[in-house]
Amino acid sequence: MGNYVNTGNAGFAATVRDTYVDKTELISFINSTLGTKRKLTCVSRPRRFGKSYAAQMLCAYYDKSCDSENLFAGLKVAKDCSYKEYLNRYDVIYLDLTWFISITENIRDTVSNLQEKVVEELRELCPDVKQEQTLPETLARIHEATGKRFIIIIDEWDALFREARNDHGLQEQYIRLLRGLFKSSGQTDKMIEAAYMTGILPIKKYGTQSAMTDFREYTMLQPEPLEEYMGFTEDEVRGLCQESELGFSAVREWYDGYVLGGNTHVYSPKSVMDALARNRIGNYWTQSETYESLKIYIDLDEDGLKEAIVQMLGGAHLKIDTGTFQNDMTSIKRKDDVLTLLVHLGYLSYDANEKRVFIPNEEVRQEFVRAVSTGRHQEIAKLIRNSDFLLEQTLSMDEEAVAAAIEEVHSAGAAPVFYNNEQALRSTIRFAYISCMDEYMKVEELASGIGYADVVYIPKKGASLPVLLIELKWNKTEDGAIHQIKKNNYPQVFRDYGGDVLLVGISYDTKNKKHACRIEKWTEEI
C-alpha cells in the first residue's frame, strides 16, 4: 500500500466503526459507469457534507491491495448484483489536493510536486515500465506495457482554485494536468476505468464551456440522480434521532432546508452528528469555518445584494440566474454570481423548480446575522437592531412605536420605495420583523377561518410568546384590518394554542405617506 497508489481501506474502516449512515449504494451507481463514456464523475457539495467519506469508501471498495469484503458485508451495496464483480479489482490512485497543498513549501509547486510523488509510487508498482515525468504520460506507458486501467479518485479537486484564487498561472497548470488525464478520449479510455472527483465548486468554466467537458457533474444546483448522497436525508436523520434524546423536530428546525431535486431534503452530516453527540442543538457546521468567509462575499458592492440579503433574512425566496457564474471565487460580476457561489458554499439553498435561493435553516441564518452585524452593510445591522425593538414594542402592544418603527424601515430603503398594493406593504413587514425569525416561524397566507391571514408569526416550540396575526391594509384603515381578522375568524386555528394571540392591523395611507397600527389581544368572545 502507498500514500497515493492503492492506499488501502483504513479510512473507510474507521468510518464504519463509528456511527455510520450507509451511503454505499453510491458504489452501485459508479459501477454502472465503469468503462463507459459516463465514467468521469464530479460531485460538488459544501464543506462537511461527507465528500471525503465518499472518496474513502470508493477507495476501500475498488483498491486491489486490500480485502474489504468484511467491511461491506451487511451494507446496502452488498445486495447489488455488481458488488462481487468489482470488489477490490483495481489499482486506485487517490489524490487529496488539500494534502498536497499542505506538504508543498510553495503552493506554486503543488502540481509538479503531486506528479513527482505519484509517479514515484507508480515506479514501485510497475518497476519494469519506463516512467515519464508527467502523470498522464506515465499512466499511458503503464497501460501500453501491462494493460492496467486505473481508477482515479480526487478529493477536494478545486482546492487550488480556493487557496490560490488569484494565481491563474497555477490554475491553468493544474487544468492542463486534469485535461491530460481526462480530456484525451483516445488515451483516457485506454488507461482510465473511472474517475471520481469531489469538491465544493463545480468544474471551472471558461466562457460558457467547462474546462473538462467529459465529466458528468452533480452539484447543489443539479444533483439528480445523486440527491440522497449529497448529505443526510430526512429519513436518515429521523432514524438517528430515535437513538438520541434530541427530538427530530428540533433537529429539523435547525438543520433542514437544503431541498434538492425538488423534494429531497438534505442535512449537513457535520451539524447533525455533532448535535446528537453533544445532545445539544447549536451551530456546528458554520463554526467549522469563521463567518469571515461569508462576510467577504456579502460585503461586495454588487447591485441589489444588500436588498437581497435583507429579504432572505426575512424569509424570502429570490429568483436568480445561475448561468453566468464561472465556478470560481474571483470572476464575480453581479449579484446573482455571489448568490450562486453561496449556494455551492452551503450558505444558501436553491429551488431548481422555481429557480430561487433562500437561507436554508436557523443555523445558517444566524451566521448571516453575525456576518452582516460586523460587515460593511451597517444599514442592515441597524435594521436588525431596529427589528429587535419593533418586536419588543409589538409584544408590549405599543401601537405608535410599532407604526414609527415600520416607518423607519420603509424610509431606510431596504423595502419598496412606493407601495402600489398590499403585497408591497407585506415586503416592508417582512423586513421589519426580521428578529421574529429567532423564535418564530413565519407563515404567509395562512388558511384560517374564512380566507387567509396575511402574515402570521407562530412561536417555535418551547418559546413562551404570543402568536402574532398580522393583517395589512393599503389605503384602508388599521381598524378595518382588525375588523377583517375578527369577521373572518382568522384566530380560530389557534383556539387550542394555550397562549395569547395578538391581532395586529397595519395600514398605509398613500395621501399622508404614513403607517398606522392597531393591536388587540384575542379572546374567544371577540
C-alpha positions in Angstrom: 0.0 0.0 0.0 1.1 3.5 -0.8 0.3 7.1 0.1 -1.3 7.8 -3.2 -1.5 4.5 -5.2 -3.5 1.7 -3.6 -3.9 3.4 -0.2 -6.0 0.6 1.3 -9.2 0.7 3.3 -8.2 2.2 6.7 -10.1 5.4 6.2 -13.4 3.7 5.5 -12.8 1.2 8.2 -12.6 4.0 10.8 -15.8 5.4 9.5 -17.7 2.2 9.7 -16.6 1.6 13.3 -18.2 4.8 14.3 -21.9 5.7 13.9 -22.3 5.1 10.1 -25.1 6.2 7.8 -25.0 3.8 4.9 -24.3 5.6 1.7 -22.7 2.5 -0.1 -25.3 2.5 -2.9 -23.3 5.2 -4.5 -20.9 2.4 -5.3 -23.6 0.8 -7.4 -24.0 4.0 -9.4 -20.3 4.3 -10.1 -20.1 0.6 -11.0 -22.7 1.3 -13.7 -20.3 3.9 -15.3 -17.1 1.8 -15.3 -15.5 1.6 -18.7 -18.3 3.7 -20.4 -18.5 7.2 -21.7 -20.1 8.1 -18.3 -17.1 7.0 -16.3 -15.9 10.5 -15.3 -17.9 11.8 -12.3 -17.6 15.1 -10.4 -19.7 15.6 -7.3 -19.5 19.1 -5.7 -21.1 20.0 -2.3 -20.3 22.2 0.7 -17.7 21.7 3.4 -18.6 19.0 6.0 -21.2 17.3 3.7 -19.4 14.0 3.5 -17.2 14.4 0.4 -14.1 12.7 1.9 -16.1 9.9 3.4 -17.5 9.0 0.0 -14.0 9.2 -1.6 -12.5 6.9 1.1 -15.4 4.5 0.7 -14.7 4.2 -3.1 -11.0 3.6 -2.4 -11.8 0.8 0.1 -14.2 -0.9 -2.4 -12.0 -0.8 -5.6 -8.5 -1.0 -4.2 -6.9 -4.4 -5.1 -4.2 -4.1 -2.5 -6.7 -4.9 0.4 -9.6 -7.2 1.2 -12.7 -5.1 2.1 -15.3 -7.8 2.0 -15.9 -7.8 5.7 -16.2 -4.0 5.7 -19.0 -4.0 3.3 -20.8 -7.2 4.5 -24.2 -6.2 5.7 -24.2 -2.8 4.0 -26.6 -1.9 1.2 -24.2 -2.3 -1.7 -23.6 -6.0 -0.8 -27.0 -6.7 -2.2 -26.3 -5.2 -5.6 -25.6 -7.6 -8.5 -22.4 -5.8 -9.4 -20.9 -5.9 -5.9 -18.7 -9.0 -6.2 -17.7 -8.3 -9.8 -15.7 -5.1 -9.0 -14.8 -5.5 -5.3 -11.0 -4.9 -4.8 -10.3 -5.4 -8.5 -8.5 -2.2 -9.5 -5.3 -0.2 -9.0 -6.6 3.1 -7.4 -4.9 6.5 -7.4 -6.2 8.6 -4.6 -5.3 12.4 -4.6 -6.3 14.7 -1.8 -5.5 18.2 -3.1 -5.6 19.8 0.3 -2.9 17.3 1.5 -0.6 18.2 -1.4 -1.1 21.9 -0.8 -0.2 21.4 2.9 3.0 19.5 2.2 4.3 21.7 -0.5 6.5 24.5 0.7 5.4 26.9 -2.1 1.9 26.5 -3.3 3.0 27.3 -6.8 4.9 23.9 -6.8 1.8 21.9 -5.9 1.1 20.4 -9.3 4.7 19.4 -10.1 5.1 18.0 -6.5 1.9 16.0 -6.9 3.0 14.4 -10.2 6.5 13.7 -8.9 5.2 11.8 -5.8 2.6 9.8 -7.6 5.0 8.8 -10.5 7.4 7.7 -7.8 4.9 5.3 -6.3 3.9 4.1 -9.8 7.5 3.3 -10.4 7.4 0.9 -7.4 4.1 -0.6 -8.7 5.5 -1.2 -12.2 9.3 -1.2 -11.9 9.8 -2.7 -15.4 7.9 0.1 -17.1 9.8 3.2 -18.1 8.4 6.2 -16.2 7.8 9.6 -17.6 7.9 13.0 -15.9 4.2 13.7 -16.1 1.5 11.6 -14.6 -0.6 11.2 -17.8 2.4 10.0 -19.8 3.4 7.6 -17.1 -0.2 6.1 -16.9 -0.2 5.8 -20.7 3.2 3.9 -20.6 2.0 1.5 -17.9 -1.2 0.7 -19.8 0.8 0.1 -23.0 3.1 -2.3 -21.2 0.7 -4.1 -18.9 -2.8 -3.3 -19.9 -3.6 -1.9 -16.5 -6.5 0.5 -16.2 -6.7 2.8 -13.2 -9.5 4.3 -11.1 -8.6 7.8 -10.1 -10.2 9.5 -7.1 -9.5 13.1 -6.5 -10.8 14.7 -3.2 -11.2 18.4 -2.9 -10.3 18.8 -6.6 -11.0 22.5 -6.5 -8.7 23.3 -3.5 -6.2 25.2 -5.7 -9.0 27.4 -7.1 -9.9 28.3 -3.5 -6.5 28.5 -1.9 -4.7 30.2 -4.8 -7.7 32.0 -6.2 -5.7 34.8 -7.9 -2.9 32.6 -9.2 -4.2 32.0 -12.7 -0.9 30.5 -13.9 -1.1 27.8 -11.3 -4.7 27.1 -12.0 -4.0 26.7 -15.8 -1.1 24.4 -15.0 -3.5 22.3 -12.9 -6.2 22.3 -15.5 -3.7 21.1 -18.1 -2.9 18.1 -15.8 -6.5 17.2 -15.5 -7.1 17.6 -19.2 -4.1 15.3 -19.8 -5.7 12.7 -17.6 -9.3 13.0 -18.7 -9.7 15.0 -21.9 -7.9 12.9 -24.5 -10.6 10.4 -25.3 -8.1 8.0 -27.0 -5.7 7.8 -24.1 -8.3 8.3 -21.3 -10.4 5.4 -22.5 -7.3 3.2 -22.5 -5.8 4.0 -19.1 -8.7 5.2 -17.0 -11.5 2.8 -16.0 -13.3 5.5 -14.0 -12.7 8.8 -12.2 -14.5 10.3 -9.2 -13.8 13.9 -8.1 -15.2 15.8 -5.1 -15.1 19.5 -4.5 -17.0 22.5 -3.3 -17.1 24.3 -6.6 -18.2 22.8 -10.0 -15.6 22.5 -12.7 -14.2 25.8 -13.8 -15.9 27.5 -16.8 -14.1 29.4 -19.5 -16.8 31.5 -21.1 -19.7 29.1 -21.3 -17.7 25.9 -21.6 -16.5 23.6 -18.8 -12.7 23.1 -18.6 -13.3 19.3 -18.7 -16.5 18.7 -20.8 -16.3 14.9 -20.5 -17.2 14.9 -16.8 -20.7 14.4 -15.7 -21.3 16.9 -12.9 -23.6 16.6 -9.9 -23.9 19.9 -7.9 -26.0 21.7 -5.4 -27.8 23.2 -8.4 -28.2 20.0 -10.4 -27.7 16.9 -8.1 -30.0 14.5 -9.9 -29.9 11.5 -9.5 -27.5 11.6 -6.6 -29.5 13.8 -4.3 -29.5 11.3 -1.4 -25.7 11.1 -1.4 -25.2 14.9 -1.1 -25.8 14.7 2.7 -28.1 13.0 5.2 -31.7 12.5 4.1 -34.7 13.3 6.3 -35.3 9.6 6.8 -31.7 9.0 7.9 -31.8 11.9 10.3 -35.1 10.7 11.7 -33.6 7.3 12.3 -30.5 8.8 14.1 -32.8 10.8 16.3 -34.6 7.7 17.5 -31.5 6.8 19.4 -31.0 10.3 20.8 -32.6 12.4 23.5 -32.9 15.2 20.9 -36.2 15.2 19.1 -36.4 15.1 15.4 -38.5 18.3 15.2 -35.7 20.3 16.9 -33.1 18.9 14.6 -35.2 19.6 11.6 -35.9 23.2 12.6 -32.2 24.0 12.9 -30.6 21.9 10.2 -33.2 21.2 7.5 -33.6 23.4 4.4 -31.4 22.1 1.6 -34.1 20.8 -0.8 -32.5 19.1 -3.8 -34.2 17.7 -6.9 -37.5 19.2 -6.0 -38.3 17.3 -2.8 -35.2 15.6 -1.3 -34.4 17.3 2.0 -30.7 17.1 2.8 -29.0 17.9 6.1 -25.3 18.7 6.9 -23.8 15.5 8.3 -21.4 17.6 10.4 -24.2 19.5 12.1 -26.5 16.5 12.8 -23.7 14.2 14.1 -22.3 16.9 16.4 -25.7 17.9 17.7 -26.5 14.2 18.5 -23.1 13.5 20.0 -23.4 16.6 22.3 -27.1 16.2 22.9 -27.4 19.9 22.1 -28.7 22.0 19.2 -26.1 24.5 18.1 -24.0 26.0 15.3 -21.6 23.2 14.3 -21.3 23.3 10.5 -20.9 27.1 10.4 -18.3 27.1 13.3 -16.0 24.8 11.3 -15.1 28.0 9.4 -15.4 31.5 10.6 -18.1 33.8 9.4 -15.4 35.9 7.7 -15.6 33.6 4.7 -19.3 34.6 4.4 -18.7 38.2 5.2 -16.2 38.6 2.3 -18.9 37.9 -0.2 -21.9 39.7 1.3 -19.7 42.8 1.7 -19.3 43.0 -2.0 -20.9 46.1 -3.7 -22.9 44.1 -6.2 -26.0 45.9 -7.3 -29.0 44.8 -5.2 -27.1 42.4 -3.0 -27.9 44.3 0.2 -31.6 44.2 -0.5 -31.4 40.5 -1.4 -29.8 39.7 1.9 -32.4 41.6 3.9 -35.2 39.9 2.0 -33.8 36.5 2.7 -33.2 37.2 6.3 -36.9 37.9 6.4 -37.7 34.5 4.9 -38.0 35.5 1.2 -37.1 33.2 -1.7 -35.4 35.2 -4.5 -35.3 34.3 -8.2 -31.8 34.3 -9.7 -29.9 33.4 -12.8 -27.1 30.9 -12.0 -25.9 30.6 -15.6 -23.3 33.5 -15.5 -21.3 32.1 -12.6 -17.9 30.9 -13.8 -17.4 28.4 -10.9 -14.6 30.2 -9.2 -14.2 32.8 -6.4 -12.9 35.7 -8.4 -15.0 36.1 -11.6 -17.8 37.7 -9.6 -19.5 40.3 -11.8 -23.1 40.6 -10.5 -25.4 39.9 -7.5 -26.5 36.5 -8.9 -22.9 35.4 -9.1 -22.5 36.0 -5.4 -25.7 34.2 -4.6 -24.8 31.2 -6.8 -21.4 31.0 -5.1 -23.2 31.0 -1.7 -25.3 28.0 -2.9 -22.2 26.0 -3.6 -20.7 27.0 -0.3 -23.8 25.8 1.5 -24.9 29.2 2.8 -28.0 29.3 0.6 -30.3 26.6 -0.7 -31.6 26.5 -4.3 -35.1 25.6 -5.5 -34.4 24.2 -9.0 -38.1 24.2 -9.9 -38.7 27.9 -9.0 -35.0 28.9 -9.7 -35.0 30.7 -6.3 -32.5 30.9 -3.5 -33.1 31.2 0.2 -31.5 30.8 3.6 -31.9 27.1 4.4 -32.2 27.0 8.2 -31.7 28.6 11.6 -28.1 27.5 11.8 -27.1 29.4 8.6 -29.5 32.3 9.3 -27.6 33.1 12.5 -24.4 33.0 10.6 -25.8 35.6 8.2 -26.8 37.8 11.1 -23.4 37.6 12.6 -21.7 38.4 9.3 -23.9 41.5 8.4 -23.7 42.8 12.0 -19.9 43.2 11.7 -19.7 43.8 7.9 -19.8 46.8 5.6 -23.6 46.9 5.3 -24.2 48.7 8.6 -27.6 49.7 7.5 -28.6 46.0 7.6 -27.1 45.7 11.1 -29.1 48.7 12.1 -32.2 47.2 10.6 -31.7 44.1 12.7 -31.3 46.2 15.8 -34.4 48.1 15.0 -36.3 44.9 14.4 -35.4 43.8 17.9 -37.0 47.0 19.2 -40.0 46.6 16.9 -40.7 43.1 18.2 -40.5 44.3 21.8 -43.0 47.1 21.1 -45.4 44.8 19.3 -45.4 42.4 22.3 -45.9 45.5 24.6 -48.8 46.5 22.3 -47.4 50.0 21.8 -49.2 50.9 18.6 -47.5 54.3 18.0 -44.0 52.8 18.5 -44.8 50.0 16.1 -46.0 52.3 13.4 -42.9 54.5 13.8 -40.6 51.6 13.6 -42.2 50.3 10.4 -42.0 53.8 9.0 -38.2 53.8 9.7 -37.8 50.5 7.9 -39.6 51.9 4.9 -37.6 55.1 4.8 -34.3 53.2 5.2 -34.5 52.0 1.6 -34.5 48.2 2.3 -38.1 47.9 1.3 -40.0 49.2 -1.8 -40.0 52.9 -2.0 -43.5 53.0 -3.4 -46.5 50.9 -2.3 -48.9 50.1 -5.0 -50.7 47.2 -3.3 -50.8 45.2 -0.1 -48.2 42.9 -1.4 -45.6 45.7 -1.5 -46.6 46.6 2.1 -46.0 43.0 3.0 -42.5 43.3 1.7 -41.8 46.0 4.3 -43.4 44.0 7.1 -41.1 41.1 6.2 -38.1 43.3 6.6 -39.3 45.0 9.7 -39.9 41.7 11.6 -36.6 40.0 10.8 -36.0 39.5 14.5 -39.1 37.3 14.7 -37.2 34.6 12.9 -35.2 33.8 16.0 -38.2 32.5 18.0 -41.0 32.4 15.5 -41.9 30.6 12.3 -43.4 32.9 9.6 -46.3 31.8 7.5 -47.8 33.9 4.8 -51.4 33.5 3.5 -52.3 31.1 6.4 -55.6 29.4 5.7 -57.8 30.0 8.7 -61.5 30.8 9.3 -63.0 32.3 6.2 -60.0 33.1 3.9 -56.3 33.7 4.5 -54.4 35.7 7.1 -51.8 37.9 5.5 -48.7 37.2 7.8 -48.6 35.0 10.9 -45.7 34.5 13.2 -46.1 31.3 15.2 -43.8 30.8 18.3 -41.3 27.9 17.9 -41.6 25.0 20.3 -40.6 26.0 23.8 -41.0 29.8 23.2 -43.4 31.4 25.7 -44.6 34.0 23.3 -47.9 35.1 21.8 -48.9 34.3 18.2 -48.7 37.5 16.0 -51.5 37.5 13.5 -50.9 40.5 11.1 -53.4 41.9 8.6 -52.3 44.5 6.1 -54.3 47.3 4.5 -53.2 49.7 1.7 -55.2 52.9 1.6 -57.6 51.5 4.2 -57.5 51.7 8.0 -55.8 49.7 10.6 -59.2 49.3 12.3 -60.5 47.8 9.1 -57.7 45.3 9.3 -58.6 44.2 12.8 -62.3 44.1 11.8 -61.5 41.7 8.9 -59.5 39.4 11.3 -62.5 39.1 13.6 -65.1 39.0 10.9 -63.3 36.1 9.0 -62.4 34.4 12.3 -58.7 34.0 11.4 -57.6 33.3 15.0 -59.8 30.1 15.3 -56.9 27.9 14.1 -55.1 28.9 17.3 -58.0 28.1 19.6 -56.0 25.3 21.3 -52.7 27.1 21.3 -52.7 27.7 25.0 -51.1 31.1 24.9 -52.0 34.7 23.8 -52.8 35.7 20.2 -52.1 39.3 19.3 -54.2 40.8 16.4 -52.0 43.3 14.6 -53.6 45.6 12.0 -51.1 47.7 9.9 -52.1 50.2 7.3 -50.5 52.6 4.9 -52.2 55.8 3.6 -50.8 57.0 0.2 -52.0 60.5 0.8 -50.2 61.3 4.1 -47.5 58.7 3.4 -47.9 57.3 6.9 -48.2 53.8 8.5 -50.7 53.2 11.4 -51.1 50.3 13.7 -53.8 48.7 15.9 -53.1 45.8 18.3 -55.6 43.8 20.3 -55.4 40.6 22.3 -57.7 38.0 21.0 -60.2 36.2 23.2 -62.9 33.7 22.2 -65.5 36.4 23.0 -64.1 38.7 20.3 
